[in-house]
Amino acid sequence: MKFAWKKMLSLSLAAAMSLSLAACGQGSAQDDSQPAAQSQTGTESTASSAPDNGQETGAGNVLVAYYSATGNTESVANYIAEAIGGDLFAITPAEPYTSDDLDWTDENSRVSREHADESLRDVELTATDVENWDSYDTVFIGYPIWWGIAAWPVDTFVENNDFTGKTVIPFCTSSSSDIGQSGELLADMAGTGEWQEGQRFRSGASQEDVTEWVDSLGLSA
């Protein structure tokens, strides 16, 4: 009896220790769904650098072109390219936007002045021509949301390329704003291409969320 009682006590202690370790493991899991700080322009808050030459080579007939103010759109673009096996093209302003330029709370900042005066939104890019452009059947176009529309550096890229025969899929990043009519407005600017319904991702979107969306499109590189 004494031996049996000790054995039961040992088993109870072991079970309690296992439950305690499991609870600690769950509590240490990181939550990557917390959105970045909101701004009225929809600019992202995660710093990341874009390719110096504006283009990265890869395989397939899918292109992922994107403008990223501070990194979140670039992250989503990379997730899309990885999921679909596509190429990347960074839409890069000839005069990059600084942190001060992106300060929407300052009425004298660059984005505020451009927002107030549409004539200032003709942003010169380092490049608009994409190598082997004619070989791409599907083009993803990504951007942050600024005042409810696509960040205007994307306008220059869209207006300078012929999307005839291409399926075009817009995507955007924003802390809270929806994609709205941003994709439709870009389609009107382009005047060519088969533009699809776009997708909005929160700032700091996870790779899992992006890959799930890409898979739902039924595309193949």
C-alpha positions as CSV (number, residue, x, y, z in Angstrom):
1,M,0.0,0.0,0.0
2,K,2.8,2.4,0.9
3,F,4.6,1.7,-2.4
4,A,1.4,2.2,-4.4
5,W,0.7,5.5,-2.7
6,K,4.2,6.8,-3.5
7,K,3.8,5.7,-7.1
8,M,0.4,7.5,-7.5
9,L,2.0,10.7,-6.0
10,S,4.9,10.6,-8.4
11,L,2.5,10.2,-11.4
12,S,0.4,13.2,-10.2
13,L,3.5,15.4,-9.8
14,A,4.7,14.4,-13.3
15,A,1.3,15.3,-14.9
16,A,1.2,18.7,-13.1
17,M,4.7,19.5,-14.4
18,S,3.8,18.6,-18.0
19,L,0.7,20.9,-17.9
20,S,2.8,23.8,-16.5
21,L,5.4,23.5,-19.2
22,A,2.7,23.4,-21.9
23,A,1.1,26.6,-20.5
24,C,4.5,28.4,-20.5
25,G,5.0,27.4,-24.2
26,Q,1.7,28.9,-25.2
27,G,2.3,32.1,-23.3
28,S,5.6,32.7,-25.1
29,A,4.2,32.5,-28.6
30,Q,4.6,35.8,-30.5
31,D,1.6,37.6,-31.9
32,D,2.4,39.0,-35.3
33,S,-1.0,40.4,-36.0
34,Q,-0.6,43.7,-34.1
35,P,-1.0,46.5,-36.7
36,A,1.6,49.2,-37.0
37,A,0.9,52.8,-35.9
38,Q,-1.9,54.4,-37.9
39,S,-1.3,57.4,-40.1
40,Q,-3.8,59.3,-42.2
41,T,-1.6,58.7,-45.3
42,G,-1.5,55.0,-44.7
43,T,2.3,54.9,-44.8
44,E,3.9,52.0,-43.2
45,S,6.1,52.0,-40.1
46,T,8.4,49.0,-40.6
47,A,11.8,50.1,-42.1
48,S,13.2,48.0,-45.0
49,S,15.3,48.8,-48.0
50,A,14.4,48.3,-51.7
51,P,16.7,46.9,-54.4
52,D,19.1,49.6,-55.6
53,N,18.5,48.9,-59.3
54,G,14.7,48.6,-58.9
55,Q,14.5,45.1,-60.1
56,E,15.2,41.6,-58.9
57,T,15.4,38.6,-61.3
58,G,13.4,35.4,-60.9
59,A,11.5,32.7,-62.7
60,G,8.0,32.6,-64.1
61,N,5.6,34.9,-66.0
62,V,4.4,36.8,-63.0
63,L,5.7,40.2,-62.0
64,V,5.2,41.8,-58.6
65,A,5.7,45.6,-59.0
66,Y,5.4,47.7,-55.8
67,Y,6.1,51.0,-54.2
68,S,6.9,50.8,-50.5
69,A,7.2,54.0,-48.5
70,T,8.8,52.4,-45.4
71,G,8.8,48.6,-45.8
72,N,5.4,46.9,-45.2
73,T,4.3,46.8,-48.9
74,E,7.8,45.5,-49.8
75,S,7.3,42.6,-47.3
76,V,4.0,41.7,-48.8
77,A,5.4,41.9,-52.3
78,N,8.2,39.5,-51.3
79,Y,5.7,37.1,-49.8
80,I,3.6,37.2,-53.0
81,A,6.7,36.6,-55.2
82,E,7.8,33.7,-53.1
83,A,4.3,32.1,-53.1
84,I,3.8,32.4,-56.9
85,G,7.5,32.2,-58.1
86,G,7.4,35.6,-59.7
87,D,9.8,38.4,-60.3
88,L,10.0,41.7,-58.3
89,F,10.2,45.2,-59.5
90,A,10.6,48.1,-57.0
91,I,8.9,51.3,-58.1
92,T,11.4,53.8,-56.8
93,P,11.1,57.6,-56.8
94,A,14.1,59.4,-58.2
95,E,13.9,61.6,-55.1
96,P,13.1,59.2,-52.3
97,Y,10.6,60.2,-49.6
98,T,12.2,60.9,-46.2
99,S,10.6,60.6,-42.8
100,D,9.9,64.3,-42.8
101,D,8.5,64.1,-46.3
102,L,6.0,61.5,-45.1
103,D,4.8,63.5,-42.1
104,W,1.1,64.0,-43.0
105,T,0.6,66.0,-39.8
106,D,2.8,68.8,-41.2
107,E,0.9,70.8,-43.8
108,N,4.3,71.8,-45.4
109,S,5.6,68.3,-45.7
110,R,6.1,66.8,-49.2
111,V,3.1,64.4,-49.1
112,S,0.8,67.1,-47.6
113,R,1.8,69.5,-50.4
114,E,1.3,66.8,-53.1
115,H,-2.0,65.8,-51.6
116,A,-3.2,69.4,-51.7
117,D,-1.9,70.1,-55.2
118,E,-2.5,67.2,-57.7
119,S,-0.1,68.8,-60.1
120,L,2.8,67.9,-57.8
121,R,1.9,64.1,-57.9
122,D,3.8,63.5,-61.1
123,V,6.6,61.7,-59.3
124,E,9.7,60.9,-61.4
125,L,10.9,57.4,-61.0
126,T,14.4,55.9,-61.4
127,A,12.9,53.5,-63.9
128,T,9.6,52.6,-65.4
129,D,10.7,50.1,-68.0
130,V,10.6,46.5,-66.9
131,E,13.0,44.0,-68.6
132,N,11.1,41.4,-70.6
133,W,7.8,43.2,-69.9
134,D,6.1,41.5,-72.8
135,S,6.8,38.1,-71.2
136,Y,4.6,38.7,-68.1
137,D,1.0,37.5,-68.3
138,T,0.1,38.5,-64.7
139,V,1.2,41.7,-62.9
140,F,0.6,42.4,-59.2
141,I,0.8,46.1,-58.3
142,G,1.3,47.0,-54.6
143,Y,1.2,50.3,-52.7
144,P,0.4,51.9,-49.4
145,I,-2.9,53.8,-49.2
146,W,-2.5,57.6,-49.0
147,W,-5.6,59.6,-48.2
148,G,-7.8,56.8,-49.5
149,I,-6.0,56.2,-52.8
150,A,-2.9,54.5,-54.1
151,A,0.3,56.3,-53.2
152,W,0.9,58.4,-56.2
153,P,4.4,57.2,-57.2
154,V,2.6,54.2,-58.5
155,D,0.7,56.4,-60.9
156,T,3.8,57.1,-63.0
157,F,4.6,53.4,-63.4
158,V,1.0,52.6,-64.4
159,E,0.8,55.5,-66.9
160,N,4.1,54.5,-68.5
161,N,3.3,50.9,-69.2
162,D,1.0,49.0,-71.6
163,F,-1.0,46.3,-69.8
164,T,-2.7,45.0,-72.9
165,G,-3.1,41.2,-72.6
166,K,-2.1,41.1,-68.9
167,T,-4.1,40.2,-65.8
168,V,-3.4,43.0,-63.3
169,I,-4.0,42.4,-59.5
170,P,-3.6,45.4,-57.2
171,F,-2.8,45.0,-53.5
172,C,-2.3,47.5,-50.8
173,T,-1.1,47.9,-47.2
174,S,-2.8,50.1,-44.6
175,S,-3.3,50.2,-40.8
176,S,-7.0,50.7,-41.1
177,S,-8.1,52.1,-44.5
178,D,-9.6,49.7,-47.0
179,I,-8.4,49.3,-50.6
180,G,-11.5,51.4,-51.7
181,Q,-11.5,52.5,-55.3
182,S,-7.7,52.7,-55.5
183,G,-7.4,49.7,-57.9
184,E,-10.2,51.0,-60.1
185,L,-8.6,54.5,-60.3
186,L,-5.3,52.9,-61.4
187,A,-7.2,50.8,-64.0
188,D,-8.7,54.0,-65.4
189,M,-5.2,55.5,-65.6
190,A,-3.8,52.5,-67.4
191,G,-6.6,52.2,-69.9
192,T,-5.4,48.7,-70.7
193,G,-5.2,45.2,-69.1
194,E,-7.7,43.0,-67.3
195,W,-7.8,44.5,-63.8
196,Q,-9.0,42.3,-61.0
197,E,-10.4,43.0,-57.6
198,G,-7.6,44.0,-55.2
199,Q,-6.7,43.0,-51.7
200,R,-5.8,45.1,-48.6
201,F,-3.3,43.8,-46.0
202,R,-2.8,45.3,-42.6
203,S,0.6,46.9,-41.8
204,G,2.8,44.0,-40.7
205,A,0.8,41.3,-42.5
206,S,2.0,37.8,-41.9
207,Q,3.4,35.6,-44.7
208,E,0.7,33.0,-43.9
209,D,-2.1,35.5,-44.6
210,V,-0.5,36.7,-47.9
211,T,0.2,33.1,-49.1
212,E,-3.3,32.1,-48.3
213,W,-4.6,34.9,-50.5
214,V,-2.3,34.1,-53.4
215,D,-3.3,30.4,-53.2
216,S,-7.0,31.4,-53.4
217,L,-6.4,33.2,-56.8
218,G,-5.7,29.9,-58.5
219,L,-2.7,31.2,-60.4
220,S,0.5,29.4,-61.4
221,A,3.8,30.8,-62.4
